[in-house]
Amino acid sequence: MKLPLIGVSALSALSIFVVSACVGGGNDGGGTPAETVPPSEPDNAAPSLAAAPLRGEFISRATFANPHAHIPAQCYIETSHGTQNACLFCHTDGVAELGLGNNNPHAGGNPNVGNLQAEYAFGVVNYPFTINSSVTPWINTLRPEALRNALDATGDDPARWDMQAWVREDNWSAAFAQRKGSVADWDSGTDGPFRLFPALAPADLPAQDDGFVRSATAARGLFTDAHGRNTGWRAVNFMPYGIFTPLTGSVSGIYLRLAEPFMKNAQGVFDLEIYVANLDLVERNIQDRLAGETRYLGAAAGVPIVRGQYPLGTEFAHPLHYVDVAADGTSAAPSPFPGLRARRVKEVRWMYNAREWHPEEFGLALKDESAPVYASRDQGWIENGTGWLLAGWIEDAAGRLRPQTPAELTQCVGCHSGNVRQSDIGQNAVFTSGTGNTIDATWSLPRKFAGDAGWREMDYLGYRADATAAASSTPGTLATPEPHNRKLGKGEFRVFLDYVVGASLYGDMPETIERFLAERITLAEGYAANWPQLDAAVAARDAGAIRDLQRQRQALMRAFTARGGHLAANGSLRQEIFLPSAEDALAAAARYRQVVRTQRYEFGKDVFAETPFTLRYFRTAETAYPHQDGRPYALGELITDRPINENVADFTFGIGITPTLIDEERSFGAGGSFLADYVPLLRP
C-alpha cells in the first residue's frame, strides 16, 4: 500500500505526517515516520499517478455557521429532574480509568473538564467574539417547522416524494466509481473530492459468512484465499448505542481493514489464517481481553501491541443507511444488506489510523478550545488530533454523495477524538474533542459481539422481516440475545432503559413504545402503578407533575427490566421497543430528506415530527434558570439557551453553569441516575 505524506498546510508551517504501515520501525506504534520523501511503491503495486501530499489548512471554527458542531444536539436535552441520564453513555470516566485508549474522563475525573453529567458546562470558541455554546445551534431538531419553511422556499413538496422508492435507490456505487487508483491503497493518490473514498465496493457486498468481503472482480481483490478474492475488508457486527438504531432512522454497516503486513505470514505471503489471528488480536486488545500477547503475528511480528490502540494503517468504512424494514439480507430486491439497512446511504464515513498517539502524555492538562480544525475544504477529510484521518461523504440536494465540508466534519471530531500534547502535532494547536466512552476514538469494535458472531454484516440483533406485517405494525423479529455489560453484569439495553427511560439519547419515547409499555406495565400485572402518560402534564405545563410522573416512570421501567419485560422468549429484545413500523420508518426518512434537500446539515440531522419534550423547559421554581438575557422561561418553552459564567477573570468565562439535576450522591436504588464509570464493553 502506498502511503503519501500529508503535506504542509498553505496556511501554516505545520506538517502532519502519515506514518508508514511498514513493520520493524521499533517505535510504540509499529511504524516508521515518512518525513521527507514519499515511500517507494512495492514491486507488485498497481501503476498509479504520482501522489501529491494530502494538504489541508487551518480553519477557525468561528467562521462556521455552527462553531460548536462538536457538541451533539443530544447534549442540550433536559434530564427530567435527573431521572433521565443519557449523558453517562458518552460522559464517563470508566474507559480512561482503565487506561484503555482514552484520556478523556468526563464525569469528574479531570477537574479542568468537570462533570459533564452534572452540568451543562460546554466549552466555547473565541468567546465573547463568537456566540457561546450554551445557545442551542441545532435548529432543525429544536424547531422542525423552521426546516420545513426552508424546504418550502425551494418549492419542493414532500407530498410528492415516494420515500420507499427513494430508500431503495443505490447512491453508493456512483460515488465509489469516482474513486481512482488501486483499491489496495487507503489513499487513491488522485486529487479530487473522492480521493479518500473507502476502497470498499458496494458491488462486493454483503460480506460472506465469515465476515470477509470478497470480490468477483480480480482488480478488487488483494489476495486469493480458499473462498475467493479477498479485499482485506471484514464486516463488524456489534451492539448498537441509542444513536444509530432502527428507531432513530439511521442504521450502520461497519467494515475494518488492517494494513497488508498484518495479512501476510513471516515469508511475506498473504495468509488468511495469519490475518484472522491478527484481527482477533486487535479485537481482544480493544476489548481489554488479551492474555499476555505483546506483538502481532506473521509479517507484522515486529509491531508491538499498544494497549487500547489499533495498529497504524487500520481503516474503518462506515456506510450509514436509511431504514428499510424489508431489508433483512434474505432478498436483494429491497436491499442486499441485512439489519434494516436500506440500499440508499445517508453518508459514507471513513477513518484511517495515520499517526502515533500517546494518551498518557496529556495527563490532566488543559486544551485549547479555540484551536482551529485542520481539514480539506474539497476532499472531505479532517484530522482528529489523535492520529486519525476522518472523512465523510453525504448526500447533496439531489441525493448524490458529495464530500463533507470542514464544518460538517467537525461533528465527527466531537465523537471521535481525544486529548493530545500540542507539541505532538506541531507548534500550532489543532482542535481535539471526543468523548469518555471511546477506545482509540472508535465506538463499534469495543461493542463487537465476541468471536464469529461479531465477524459478519451488521444485522441489528438478527433482524428478520415479517412480510405479513401491516404497515403500522412491528415489522419483524429479533434473534440475537441481549448481550450483557461486562462491568455492570446486566443486559446492555437494560442499562440503557434503566438510566435513559427513553428510546434514544434524546430521552424521547415514541408513541408505539408508550402503547406497548401501557399494555405491559399495569397494576393487574403486579406493578406499583399503571404506566403513566406525560401528555396531560405536558399540555398543562405542570412542571411539578412532570417531575413526579418521570420519577414514577423511572421506577416502573426499572421494575419492568428487572423482570425481563424488555426481552422476548428467545432472550433478544422485544421488537416493540427496538423497531419502527414501516409507516414510521418512511416518515422519518421523509423528515431527514428535508435536511438533504435544503443542505442544512450544520443545523442538525435529527428531525422529529414535533420537538421532544426533553428540549422544552419544565423546571420547578427551586430548579429554575433564565435565558442568558435574564428573561424567565415560560413552562413548555423551547430551550434556546442556558446561563453562562460571565466573570471575565475566570478561566471558565463563557462556559455554561446550569446544573443538569443529575444528583452525583443519589444511589441507583434510591432513584438516582448518576454513573461515573460506564464502560461500553460486553461480556464475551
Secondary structure, DSSP 8 states (H G I E B T S, - for coil): -----B-B-TT-S-B---B---S---STTS--B--SS-----TT---------B--EEE-GGGSSSTTTTS-GGGG---TTTT---GGGTS-SHHHHHTSS-----BSSSTTT-BTTTB-----SSTTTS--TTB---HHHH-HHHHHHHHHHHT--GGG--HHHHHTS--HHHHHTT--S-TT-SS----STTTT--S--GGG-S--TTSEEEESSGGG-SEEETTEEEEEEEE--B---SSSSGGGT-EE--EEE--GGGGB-TTS-B-HHHHHHHHHHHHHHHTT---S--B--GGGTTSB--TT---TT-EEEEEEEEE-TT-SSS-TTT-S-STTEEEEEEEEEEEEE-S---GGGTTT----TT--EEE-SSS-EEE-SSSEEEEEEEE-TTS-EEE--HHHHHHHHHHS-----GGGG-SS-------SS-BTTBSSGGGB-SGGGGSS---TTT-EE-TT--TTS--EE--S---BBTTT-SBHHHHHHHHH-SSSTT----HHHHHHHHHHS-GGGT-SS----SHHHHHTT-HHHHHHHHHHHHHHHHHHHHTTTTB-TTSSB-GGGT---HHHHHHHHHHHHHHHHHT-GGG-S---SS--GGGB----GGG--B-TTS-B--TT-B--B--B---TTSTTTT-B--B----TTS-TTTT----TT----B--
